[in-house]
């Protein structure tokens, strides 16, 4: 006789493993371009502001569609939204390798943003559907470690560009993602529960305008949006310009700068996301605000190290600083969705995360472009990172004002 509880537990962890690969592709495909800066700039004769715009338009399109992607996952099917997202962004990744002009690449980056926007809210909602209080942060953290792997290995784009040309990476990983979407079609399934059925039968129909009214009347959700927008600014300045900063500031080669910009932070994030998830789940048994405190602890330590990284002239110190900043970011990523589960209406979880992504990426995308424009104006990237670190600390401490409404 099959133990239903054991079978469900087995599937809930296997689900994390299957989606880990998707999370890897989600960030690898989007970030690979930043470590291929030199050959792309040379081929299309771009300015720094134009190259920054390639990331900015991705983020703007990603941000604009994020609330809709989350809403579709809440209203219809997390499974279908995930599969749609993976198959489309993989096809766009493949297309990017064939682009013949800067304008065509801009269009490809817009479609990349639109398609990838649907994934994270749906995936995190599906994982936290299957994982409740005592495993929720760890499961979320393990999934998010796939993003870090994608970011870390995305730095290999510089080496790929040096060895085989910048187009080859987009070709290979685009094809792989298309094939992997067929596995998802077979394996993924939505969780049907009494709560879900009740929301369909007895509560008012889900609507995007209704979600706005419900979510935005929550003061804690507004605080979370402020915090996440500042985090997005810092994160995307790091993602978009750190390879260039390290190359120029420490006189590194293209490939070395690319892998250094992603590798050290992601190693720290790998440790942080698992440690932060594990500790938050354990602490949660005694303190229902444990996940909020884990994020506050993380960036109270991590933000000053971002400042240090941009200030030092010693590369070894910069490596340590990037590593510790990565740990702090891991603490955040393991606990943000679980916090959202504690403060927001359960019917609008994916939608709520979509709104967080919307504000974060719109502002982050603007700042990546501004970073390029300031660099063109001969303002050093180190100054931009220092200001970001100070703002990050202020935003983190605002989380003390969050009030927990649900003990799950």
Helices and strands as residue ranges (DSSP letters): H 4-31, G 32-36, H 37-44, H 48-75, H 78-96, H 102-130, H 136-154, H 157-164, H 166-187, H 194-201, H 208-216, H 219-249, H 254-284, H 290-311, H 315-343, G 346-348, H 349-376, H 381-397, G 398-401
